[in-house]
Amino acid sequence: MKSVTWVEIILLMVIFMLNPNVITCNTHAVSNSQKLRVLAAKYNVTSIIVFGDSSVDPGNNNDLPNTWHKGNFLPYGKDFERSIPTGRFTNGRLVTDLIAAALGYTNEIKAYLDRNLKKEDLLHGVSFASGGSGYDDFTANITNVISLSKQLEYFKEYKIRIERLFGDLTAHKIVRNSVYVLSMGTNDFLQNYYIDPTRSSMFTITQYQHYLIQCMETYVKKMHSSGVRRLAVVGMEPFGCMPLIRTIKNSVKCSEDMNQVALSFNLLLKAKLSELQATLGMRTAFVDIYVVIQNILQYSSKYGFTETQNGCCGTGLTEFGTSLKGLSTCKDHSKYIYWDAVHFTESMYYIIAGEAAKSIIATIT
């Protein structure tokens, strides 16, 4: 087979990500898809395993009894298969679903707590993510969702399950050769530091950023000791541009103060990841979605978006989570960047997935 450079791999990934229906369009597209899958096999990538918050939660919160951080009702899932709301906080699939599909594993990464989780699902990878969670376990405790420490406990349980189902050798291969994704941070500020007085009375905003980095470092080291060797960490988005924040600030403009918090935190996060890669010997990558999202917000028409300020559902100003239940949606979902007042549309996730793919490749090689 003709050798393929890493530049070509990245291009193939991005082509596939940005054109979700490309695989059925023509022979060349099918060939590209097949190349991606051959490359995944060549570098022994077994599956994608996910930790995080609502940006990558496919439904782990569905059966949690005391939280409003849920998305297992319409209009969430409006454009998912058969319009079934799975618990994803968007209209369709998430970035991690799209990456798994591009690599040829499965069309979706299932929630680990999914009642209908099948044996074969465990082979392709799962998500332990929980909407409302953060690097600071106190963030999850505020809204009674699954903390990162608990997500790691589930990961240990997952390892035992696959050992029993597939044997020690296969289980070791799955864990060792998986790509791990960690995506969180926004909730630590939006539902914790800026709202609950506990952390803000203990830390300045700069001190809290460093505290979160310490938390992240602790958990990454625990992941490493549990067998994680390829880790892609998603940076924080410019959360000052969320419709909810614009509404609270009573401004059509983004909150530059909040965006600066996200930007400076990302710099700390990227530096710490480089340090961890050097000291632990694990492959790490930083997924810089901040720049991608800012560029899309600024030049939205080039990406096919016409609405950048409001969400597609309800008023588009404040509703998300259970407050979104049963509300109407905009006519053309593909033209909106935000689905609700906080979370992105599937169309937006396709673009973010292209950037994430480049970073994930860096953890493989």
C-alpha positions as CSV (number, residue, x, y, z in Angstrom):
1,M,0.0,0.0,0.0
2,K,1.2,3.5,-0.8
3,S,2.7,5.2,2.3
4,V,0.7,8.1,3.7
5,T,2.3,11.1,5.4
6,W,1.0,12.5,8.6
7,V,0.0,15.7,6.8
8,E,-2.2,13.5,4.5
9,I,-3.7,11.8,7.6
10,I,-4.6,15.1,9.1
11,L,-6.2,16.2,5.9
12,L,-8.2,13.0,5.6
13,M,-9.4,13.3,9.1
14,V,-10.5,16.9,8.6
15,I,-12.2,16.1,5.3
16,F,-14.2,13.3,6.9
17,M,-15.1,15.3,10.0
18,L,-16.4,18.3,8.1
19,N,-18.4,16.2,5.7
20,P,-20.4,13.7,7.8
21,N,-22.2,12.2,4.8
22,V,-19.1,12.0,2.6
23,I,-18.7,8.3,3.0
24,T,-21.8,7.7,0.9
25,C,-21.1,10.4,-1.7
26,N,-18.5,9.0,-4.0
27,T,-15.8,6.3,-4.5
28,H,-12.9,8.7,-3.6
29,A,-14.6,9.6,-0.3
30,V,-15.0,5.9,0.5
31,S,-11.3,5.4,-0.2
32,N,-10.4,8.2,2.2
33,S,-12.5,6.7,4.9
34,Q,-10.9,3.3,4.4
35,K,-7.4,4.8,4.6
36,L,-8.3,6.3,8.0
37,R,-9.3,2.9,9.3
38,V,-6.2,1.2,7.9
39,L,-4.1,3.8,9.7
40,A,-5.9,3.3,12.9
41,A,-5.2,-0.4,12.7
42,K,-1.6,0.2,11.7
43,Y,-1.0,2.2,14.9
44,N,-2.9,-0.1,17.1
45,V,-5.6,2.4,18.2
46,T,-8.2,0.2,19.9
47,S,-10.8,2.6,21.0
48,I,-11.6,6.1,22.4
49,I,-12.3,6.4,26.1
50,V,-13.7,9.7,27.4
51,F,-13.7,11.7,30.7
52,G,-15.3,15.1,31.1
53,D,-18.4,17.2,31.3
54,S,-21.5,17.9,29.1
55,S,-19.3,18.6,26.0
56,V,-18.7,14.8,25.9
57,D,-21.4,13.3,28.0
58,P,-23.6,10.9,25.9
59,G,-26.0,10.2,28.7
60,N,-24.3,9.3,32.0
61,N,-26.5,11.8,33.9
62,N,-29.8,10.3,32.7
63,D,-30.5,8.2,35.8
64,L,-28.9,10.5,38.4
65,P,-31.7,11.3,40.9
66,N,-30.9,14.7,42.2
67,T,-29.6,16.8,39.3
68,W,-31.1,19.1,36.6
69,H,-28.0,18.5,34.4
70,K,-29.9,16.2,32.0
71,G,-30.5,16.1,28.3
72,N,-32.5,12.9,27.8
73,F,-35.6,14.7,26.4
74,L,-36.5,16.7,23.3
75,P,-35.4,19.0,21.8
76,Y,-32.0,17.5,22.8
77,G,-31.4,14.7,20.3
78,K,-33.7,16.2,17.7
79,D,-31.3,15.3,14.9
80,F,-29.9,12.1,16.4
81,E,-30.9,8.8,14.9
82,R,-34.7,8.5,14.9
83,S,-34.8,11.8,16.9
84,I,-34.1,9.9,20.1
85,P,-32.8,12.0,22.9
86,T,-29.9,10.0,24.4
87,G,-28.7,12.4,27.1
88,R,-26.3,14.3,24.8
89,F,-26.5,18.1,25.3
90,T,-26.9,18.9,21.6
91,N,-29.2,18.1,18.7
92,G,-27.1,15.2,17.3
93,R,-23.7,13.7,17.9
94,L,-20.7,14.9,19.9
95,V,-17.1,15.4,18.9
96,T,-16.1,12.1,20.4
97,D,-18.8,10.3,18.4
98,L,-17.6,11.9,15.2
99,I,-14.0,10.9,15.8
100,A,-14.9,7.3,16.6
101,A,-17.0,7.2,13.4
102,A,-14.1,8.6,11.4
103,L,-11.8,5.9,12.8
104,G,-14.3,3.3,11.9
105,Y,-15.1,2.0,15.3
106,T,-18.7,3.0,15.8
107,N,-21.1,5.8,15.1
108,E,-21.3,6.8,18.7
109,I,-19.4,6.5,21.9
110,K,-21.8,5.1,24.5
111,A,-22.3,6.2,28.1
112,Y,-20.7,3.8,30.5
113,L,-23.9,4.0,32.7
114,D,-26.2,3.3,29.7
115,R,-28.6,0.6,30.8
116,N,-28.5,-0.9,27.3
117,L,-24.7,-1.0,27.0
118,K,-23.7,-4.1,25.1
119,K,-20.6,-6.3,25.4
120,E,-19.3,-5.1,22.0
121,D,-19.7,-1.4,23.0
122,L,-17.0,-1.9,25.7
123,L,-14.6,-2.9,22.9
124,H,-15.0,0.4,21.0
125,G,-14.6,2.6,24.0
126,V,-17.0,4.4,26.4
127,S,-17.6,7.8,28.0
128,F,-17.5,8.3,31.7
129,A,-18.2,12.0,31.3
130,S,-20.9,13.8,33.3
131,G,-22.6,17.1,32.4
132,G,-21.8,19.6,35.2
133,S,-18.5,18.0,36.2
134,G,-15.1,19.7,36.4
135,Y,-11.5,19.4,37.5
136,D,-12.6,20.5,41.0
137,D,-14.7,17.7,42.5
138,F,-16.6,20.3,44.4
139,T,-18.0,21.5,41.1
140,A,-19.7,18.2,40.5
141,N,-20.9,18.0,44.1
142,I,-22.7,21.3,43.7
143,T,-25.1,19.9,41.2
144,N,-25.0,16.2,42.2
145,V,-23.3,14.9,39.1
146,I,-20.4,12.5,38.6
147,S,-17.1,14.0,39.7
148,L,-13.8,13.3,37.9
149,S,-12.6,11.1,40.8
150,K,-15.8,9.0,40.5
151,Q,-15.3,8.8,36.7
152,L,-11.9,7.3,37.4
153,E,-13.5,4.8,39.7
154,Y,-15.8,3.8,36.9
155,F,-12.8,3.4,34.6
156,K,-11.2,0.9,37.1
157,E,-14.5,-0.9,37.1
158,Y,-14.5,-0.9,33.3
159,K,-11.1,-2.5,33.2
160,I,-12.3,-5.3,35.4
161,R,-15.3,-5.8,33.2
162,I,-13.3,-6.1,30.0
163,E,-10.9,-8.5,31.7
164,R,-13.7,-10.8,32.7
165,L,-15.4,-10.5,29.2
166,F,-12.4,-10.7,26.9
167,G,-9.4,-11.9,29.0
168,D,-6.4,-10.2,30.5
169,L,-4.4,-10.0,27.2
170,T,-7.2,-8.3,25.2
171,A,-8.1,-6.0,28.1
172,H,-4.5,-4.9,28.5
173,K,-4.3,-4.2,24.7
174,I,-7.6,-2.1,24.8
175,V,-6.4,0.0,27.8
176,R,-2.9,0.4,26.6
177,N,-3.7,1.4,23.0
178,S,-6.8,3.5,23.5
179,V,-6.9,7.2,22.9
180,Y,-8.2,9.0,26.0
181,V,-10.0,12.3,25.8
182,L,-10.4,14.7,28.8
183,S,-12.8,17.7,28.3
184,M,-13.9,19.9,31.1
185,G,-13.1,23.2,33.0
186,T,-15.9,25.6,32.1
187,N,-18.2,24.4,34.9
188,D,-15.5,25.1,37.4
189,F,-16.0,28.7,36.7
190,L,-19.6,29.2,35.6
191,Q,-21.4,27.0,38.2
192,N,-18.7,27.0,40.9
193,Y,-16.3,30.0,41.2
194,Y,-18.6,32.7,39.9
195,I,-21.8,31.5,41.7
196,D,-21.0,29.5,44.8
197,P,-19.1,31.5,47.4
198,T,-17.0,28.6,48.7
199,R,-14.0,28.7,46.2
200,S,-14.2,32.5,45.6
201,S,-13.7,33.1,49.3
202,M,-10.7,30.8,49.3
203,F,-8.9,31.9,46.1
204,T,-8.4,34.8,43.8
205,I,-9.3,33.9,40.2
206,T,-5.6,33.4,39.4
207,Q,-5.1,31.2,42.4
208,Y,-8.1,29.1,41.5
209,Q,-6.8,28.6,38.0
210,H,-3.6,27.2,39.5
211,Y,-5.6,25.1,41.9
212,L,-7.5,23.5,39.0
213,I,-4.2,22.8,37.2
214,Q,-3.1,21.0,40.3
215,C,-6.3,19.0,40.3
216,M,-5.8,18.1,36.7
217,E,-2.2,17.0,37.3
218,T,-3.3,14.7,40.1
219,Y,-5.9,13.1,38.0
220,V,-3.7,12.7,34.9
221,K,-1.1,11.0,37.1
222,K,-3.8,8.6,38.4
223,M,-4.8,7.9,34.8
224,H,-1.2,7.1,33.9
225,S,-0.9,4.7,36.9
226,S,-4.1,3.0,35.6
227,G,-2.6,2.4,32.1
228,V,-3.4,5.6,30.2
229,R,-0.7,6.3,27.6
230,R,-2.3,8.5,25.0
231,L,-4.2,11.5,26.3
232,A,-5.8,14.5,24.5
233,V,-7.0,17.3,26.7
234,V,-9.5,19.8,25.4
235,G,-8.9,23.4,26.3
236,M,-11.5,25.7,27.5
237,E,-13.8,27.5,25.0
238,P,-14.3,31.3,25.1
239,F,-17.2,30.8,27.5
240,G,-17.8,34.6,27.7
241,C,-19.5,34.3,24.3
242,M,-22.2,31.8,25.4
243,P,-25.7,33.1,24.9
244,L,-26.3,32.7,28.6
245,I,-23.4,35.0,29.5
246,R,-24.4,37.6,26.9
247,T,-27.9,37.6,28.4
248,I,-26.6,37.9,32.0
249,K,-24.3,40.7,31.0
250,N,-27.1,42.3,28.9
251,S,-24.7,42.7,26.0
252,V,-24.5,41.5,22.4
253,K,-20.7,41.3,22.9
254,C,-18.7,38.5,24.5
255,S,-17.5,39.0,28.0
256,E,-13.8,39.7,27.5
257,D,-13.0,39.3,31.2
258,M,-14.4,35.7,31.1
259,N,-12.7,34.9,27.8
260,Q,-9.4,36.1,29.3
261,V,-9.9,33.7,32.2
262,A,-10.4,30.8,29.7
263,L,-7.4,31.9,27.6
264,S,-5.0,32.2,30.5
265,F,-6.2,28.9,31.9
266,N,-5.5,27.3,28.6
267,L,-1.9,28.5,28.7
268,L,-1.4,27.0,32.1
269,L,-3.0,23.8,30.9
270,K,-0.9,23.4,27.8
271,A,2.3,24.0,29.8
272,K,1.4,21.5,32.4
273,L,0.6,18.9,29.8
274,S,4.0,19.3,28.2
275,E,5.6,18.9,31.7
276,L,3.6,15.7,32.3
277,Q,4.5,14.3,28.9
278,A,8.2,14.8,29.8
279,T,8.0,13.4,33.3
280,L,5.5,10.5,32.8
281,G,6.5,9.4,29.4
282,M,2.9,9.4,28.1
283,R,1.8,11.0,24.9
284,T,-0.3,14.1,25.5
285,A,-1.9,16.7,23.2
286,F,-3.7,19.9,23.8
287,V,-6.8,20.5,21.8
288,D,-7.0,24.3,21.4
289,I,-10.7,24.9,20.7
290,Y,-10.6,28.5,21.9
291,V,-8.9,29.8,18.8
292,V,-11.2,27.7,16.5
293,I,-14.4,28.9,18.1
294,Q,-13.3,32.5,18.2
295,N,-12.5,32.3,14.5
296,I,-15.9,30.8,13.7
297,L,-17.7,33.4,15.8
298,Q,-15.8,36.2,14.0
299,Y,-16.2,34.8,10.5
300,S,-19.4,32.8,10.9
301,S,-20.6,33.2,7.4
302,K,-17.6,31.5,5.9
303,Y,-18.6,28.4,7.9
304,G,-22.3,28.6,6.9
305,F,-23.6,30.0,10.2
306,T,-26.0,32.9,10.3
307,E,-26.8,33.0,14.1
308,T,-23.9,33.4,16.5
309,Q,-25.5,35.0,19.5
310,N,-28.6,33.0,20.4
311,G,-29.2,29.3,20.8
312,C,-31.5,27.4,18.5
313,C,-34.0,26.3,21.2
314,G,-36.5,28.3,23.1
315,T,-35.6,32.0,23.4
316,G,-32.0,31.0,22.8
317,L,-31.0,33.3,25.7
318,T,-31.1,31.4,29.0
319,E,-32.5,27.9,28.6
320,F,-30.4,24.7,29.0
321,G,-30.6,21.4,30.9
322,T,-34.1,20.6,32.2
323,S,-35.3,24.2,31.5
324,L,-35.1,23.3,27.8
325,K,-37.6,20.4,28.0
326,G,-40.3,20.5,25.4
327,L,-39.3,23.9,23.9
328,S,-39.5,24.7,20.2
329,T,-36.4,25.0,17.9
330,C,-35.3,27.2,15.1
331,K,-36.1,26.1,11.5
332,D,-32.6,25.5,10.2
333,H,-30.4,23.9,12.9
334,S,-27.3,24.0,10.7
335,K,-27.2,27.8,10.7
336,Y,-26.8,28.0,14.5
337,I,-23.6,27.8,16.4
338,Y,-25.3,27.2,19.8
339,W,-28.1,24.6,20.3
340,D,-29.2,25.9,23.7
341,A,-27.8,28.9,25.8
342,V,-24.6,27.0,26.6
343,H,-24.0,24.0,24.3
344,F,-23.1,23.8,20.6
345,T,-25.0,22.3,17.7
346,E,-23.8,19.2,15.9
347,S,-22.8,21.4,13.0
348,M,-20.4,23.2,15.3
349,Y,-19.1,19.9,16.7
350,Y,-18.2,18.7,13.2
351,I,-15.8,21.7,12.9
352,I,-14.4,21.2,16.4
353,A,-13.9,17.5,15.6
354,G,-11.6,18.4,12.7
355,E,-9.3,20.3,15.1
356,A,-9.5,17.5,17.8
357,A,-8.5,15.0,15.2
358,K,-5.2,16.7,14.6
359,S,-4.4,16.7,18.3
360,I,-5.4,13.0,18.7
361,I,-3.1,12.1,15.9
362,A,-0.3,13.6,17.9
363,T,-1.0,11.2,20.8
364,I,-0.8,8.2,18.5
365,T,2.6,8.8,16.8
